[in-house]
Amino acid sequence: MRFAADRPLSVAPATALDYRELARRRLPRQLFDYVDGGAYEEATLRANVADLDSVLLRQRVMRDVSVRDQAVEVLGQELAMPVVLAPVGLAGMMAPRAEAQAARAAEAAGVPFVESTVSICPIEEVAEATSAPPWFQLYVMRDRAYAESLMARAAAVGSPVLVLTIDLAVVGARHRDTRNAVGGRPSRRARARRALDLLSHPRWVRSVALGGRPLTFGNLEDAIPGARSPEAFKAWVDAQFDPSVTWDDVAWVRDNWKGKLAVKGVLDPDDARRAADAGVDGVVVSNHGGRQLDAVPSTARALPAVADAVGDRVEVLADGGVRNGLDAVKMVALGARAVLIGRPWAWAVAARGQAGVRHVLAVMRADIDTALGLTGQTSIAGVDRSALYRR
């Protein structure tokens, strides 16, 4: 399976998985496992990749595909290809000011970058790094006043889309983080082990931990006491997830956000219909990258039913398991207007900064172009399930 094997790499990276291997070598173990891992036994994490692998593109020949168009409109924005850089929490721990680097790479590729609530770079820094304002991802917080202030900050920099993450009523267990003593109150022995892990990666320490601006939780500095402490950060975030939230709370978001609104974390067709009834502009079919409830369907398996359930009422996007442009075309054929990619850009920025993210996006664009040509398609906007073989 593409996900499972660590690969030797003695040549230039050619794929997102090559960047994964570089990131594995360069990051402290606790950081690599944080971005790479999933919940519980990681069955859903693996299924996201495996189920996409089992989707087969329908190759068609002898069609005029001399002109191929990847452009697509998503939530009122013209994208050069059907790809969005997903929100990745703590991405700025992977490389110096990683969110700003990734946003610049996204802008150069003509696709959006989504700033996470729990980014290292504040949204104002990311907006200043580009001429196209980032989208903004928000959790439903118990502290509604602080959430409202974050929406106001996003609006102030011109963010056109709010991505409301709704699948964190409670937090799934991530065993890799537990083994690495990430969060909670680690023992003295665990703290020593973590420190040794960091010190065994001096390049990361020099460039990220000690280089440039101090590492703080940019969008949350005003909310978290001792904002440089991982323990304080985790305690605040865990306390903010609200298990009492319902679809009625979408109205509160609408009162505070005048731009486009998408909800992220939908797997069930009934939930997709409720989202449409609540008046959102888009739904992101997502299992949080396999990082929440294990043993739920992969995105590729859940996507067609969700797309059928909402029809043209809302725009459907998807994330989970996308590692290349062929995967992106498969997701579009299954019903998504565009895909969000998280781990591929996180691996790339960890390995080679902005240049790495630009390269991953360029490779995806080339993959999509090839897939269009060899499935007999002239436009990504016209790709549907007829581009796939029936199982």
N, C-alpha and C positions, 0 to 999 in steps of 0.2 A: 504494500500500500504506500502511496506517496507520502503520507504523513509520518509513518513510523520510523523509517530508517535514517540514522545519521549518516551523512555521506562524506567520504573524503573529498577534499577540495584543494587541488593544487593548481587550478587554472582560474581564469576570470569567471565570476559568477554569470550564469546565463538565465537563471530562473529564480522565482521567489524562494524555492526550497534551497537553492545555493546560498541565498542571503540568510536563510535560517541557520545554516551550518556556520556561516561566518559570525552571526550574532551569538550562537551558542559558545563559540570560542572566545568572543570578546567581552561578553557580559558576565558579571558575577552570577553564580548559579541561581541565587534567590531571585534575581531580576529576570533571567531568561525563563525560569520556570513560571514566574508570575504571568508573563505575556504568552507563553507557549502552552500552559497547562489548562485543564478544564476541571469540572466538578466531579467529585466522587471517583469512580473508576474510569472516567473519560470515555464512556461508550458513545455518548452523543457527539462528543468532539470528533471521535473517529468516524462515526456514521456520517457527519457532515461532509467529509471528504469521500468516503467510500460510496455513498449514494450518488454523489455527483459523478464519480467515476463510472457508475453503472448506467448513466444516461448516455445514449449513443446518438451522435449527430448523424443526420441522413445526408450522405454525400450525393450530390446531383451534378451531372456533367453536361457539357454542350449547351450551356446557357450563356447569354451575353452578360458577363459580370465585369466588364471593363471599367465600369464606374461603381464604386462601393462607398457608401455613406454610413459613418458611425454616429453621426450627430443625433441627439435626442433631447427633447425638452422634458425636464424633470422639476416638478414643483415650481414652475414659472421661470426656470433657468435653463438656458441652452448649454448642453454639455457636449464636448468634443467626442466623447464616447460614453457608454453607459456604465460609468464607474464613479464612485464617490469614496473618498478616504474616510473610513468610519472613525467614530470617536474611540480613542484608546486612552484609558486612564493611566496617569503617571508616565506617559510616553517620554516626557522630558528627562526621565531617569535613564533612558536608553542611549541618548546622545545629547550633546550640548544644545539646549533650546530646541529640542527635537520637534515640538509642535510648529514652531515658526519655520524650521527647515522644511518640514513636510508640506506646510501650507504653500510655501514658495514653489515647491516641486509640483503640487497639484495645480496651482495657477498656470504654470508653464505648460502643463498638459491639457489645460482647458477643462478641468474637473473640479468639483467642490472639495473643500476640506471641512470636516466637522470637528469643532473644538469640544473636548470633553469637559464636563463640570470639574472633574478631578485632574485636570491638566497641571503640569508644572508651569508652563507659560500662561499668564493671564490672557483673557480674550483680547484685551487692548493691545498687548504685544503682538499677538498673532495678526490682528487686523492691520497694525502698522507695518508688518512685514510684507504685506501684499496690497494690491490695488483692488482685489475682489474680496469683500468681507467673508469670513468663514460662516458656515452654519454653526448653530450652537446646540449642544446636547444637554438636557436637563433631567435630573431625577425628580420624582415627586417627593418633596421633603416635608418633614413635620414642621420645620421652621418655614412657614409660608412667606413670612416677611423677607427672609433671606433669599428664598427662591424668586420672589418678585423683584428683588434688587438685582439678581443675576439676569433675569429677563430684561430688565431695564438697561443693564450694561450691554447686553447683546444687541438690543435695539439701537443703543446709542452709537455703536460702531457700524451699524448698517446690516447686521445679520439678516438674511432674507428668509431663513427657515429655522424653526425650532424643532428639534428632534427630542420628543419626550419619551424617555425610557420607562416602560411600565411593567417590566418583568422582575422587579426587585422588591416585592412586598416583604420577602424574607431572603436571606442570602444563603445560597448553596455552599456546601462544604467543598473546599478546594484542598485536596490532600497534599498536593505539592507544596502549597504555601505553609501548611501546618508542619510538614517535615522540615521546611526551611526556617521555621520559627518566625514567619512573617506575620506581623500583627499580634494582638493579644499582649500578654506580659511574659516575654521570654525569660527563661532562667539565665543565670550567669553563664552556664556552660553554653547555652544556645546563643547568647550574645557574643561569646568568644568565637564560636563557630562561624557566626555571621561576619564578624570582623575579619577572621582569617580568609573567608571567601572574598571579601572586598579587597584585602591586601594582596591576594594572589592575582588580582587583575589591576596592576599599577597603571596601565594605560587608561582604563576607565576612571580610576581615581583621579588621575591628572586632568583628564579632559572634561569629565562630567562633575564629579564630586567637588573638585577643587578649582576647576577652570571656569572663568567667567562669573556670571551672577550666581548668588547663593541659590541652592535648591529649596524652594518653598512651593506650597500648593497654591498656585497663582490666583485662581478664582475663589479660593476659600481662606485667604490669609486673614480676613477680618472675622472669620467665624470660628477658626480652630485655635484654641490656646496652645502655644508651643508648636507652631505650624511646621517646624522642621522635624518633628518627631513622628516616625511611622506609627507608633502606638497611639499618639493623640489623634492622628489622622484617621486611623481605623476606628477608634472609639467614636469619633464624631460622625463619621459616615454611617457606621452601623446604627447609631442612635437616630439617624435622620430617615432611614428607610421606613415607610409608613404602610403597615399592613391593613389600614382601614380605608385606603384609597379605593374609589369606585369610578365608574364612567361619569358620574355627576361632577367629578372634579375637573373634567375637561373644560367645563364652563368657566371655572375659575382661571384656568390657563388662558382661555379665549379672552377673558376680561383684561388680561395683562399682556397679551401678545397679539399684535395686529398683523403679523406676517403669516407666511405659510406654516402649517402645523402638521407634523407627522408623528405618529406613535410607533415606538420600536419595541418589539418583543411579542408580536402576535404570531401564534401558531394554529389557532383553532378558527374554523370558518365562522362560528357563532360570535367569537370575539371580534373578528373582522367586521361583521355586520354591525355589531354594537359600536365599533369605532366610527363606521360610516354614519350611523344614526346620531352619534355625538358631534358630528360636523367637522371631523378632521379632514385634512387635504390628502394625507397619505398614510399608509401603514407599511412598516418594515417587518416582513416575515423573518423572524429571528428567534433562536434559542440562546441568545447571548454568547454565541460562539462556543456552545457546550459548557459554559461556565456557571450555569445555575442548576436546573433540575436535570440530572442524568436520566437516561432511559426515556426521553421524550423524542418525538420524531425529528429527523434531520430536516433542515430547511428545504432541501430539494424534494423531500417526500411531502412536506406540508404545503409547499407553495401552490401547486395547481388548485387544490381545493379552496384555498384562501382567495386566489385570483378569481375563481369561478363565483365565489360567494358575493364578492363586491362588484364584479363587472367593471363598469365605467364610473361607479360612484366616487371612488377615490383612486389615487395612484398607488400602485403596489411596487415596493422595492424589497430587496432581500439581502441577507448576509449569511455567512456561515459556510466554510469549506471552499470558498473561491480562492484558487491559487494561481490561476492564469486566465488568459483571455478566452480560451475554449470553455472554461467553466462559466465565465460571464455570459457567453452566448447561450449556453445550456439554460442558465437561470432565466434569461430573457425569453427563451422559447417556452419555458415552464410557466411564464406569466408575470415576470418582473419587468418593470420598465428600466431599472438600473440595479446594479449591485453595489453593496458597500464592502470594502475590503479593510480588514484591520491588521491581522498578523503579518500579511505580506509587507505592508509599509513599515510596521514596527520593526520587523527583522531587517529591512533594508536600511532604515535610518540608523539602527544600532550598528550596522556593519560599515556603512559608507556615507552616512549623513544625507544631505539633500541630493547629492549625485546618485546615491543608491535608490532613493525613492523615484527620482526621475527615470532611472533605468528600468525599474520594475514596471512603471506606468508605460514606458515606451515598448517594452516587451509585450505587455498586455494589449496595447494598441495593435501591434503587429500580429499577435495571435488572433484578435477579433477580425482583422482584415482577411487573414487566411481562411478563418472559419466561414466568413461570409462568402468568399469566392468559391470555396469548395462545397458549400451547401447550396450553391446556386442563388444566393441572395444578393440583392443590390443595396439594401438598406437595413440597418439594425432595427429600425422602426417597424419593418414589415415581418420580422422574425416571429413565428408562433410555433405551435406544437407540430406543425407540418414539417418543421426542420429537424424533427427527431424521429428515430425509429420507435415504434410502439414496443413496449416490453412484452 
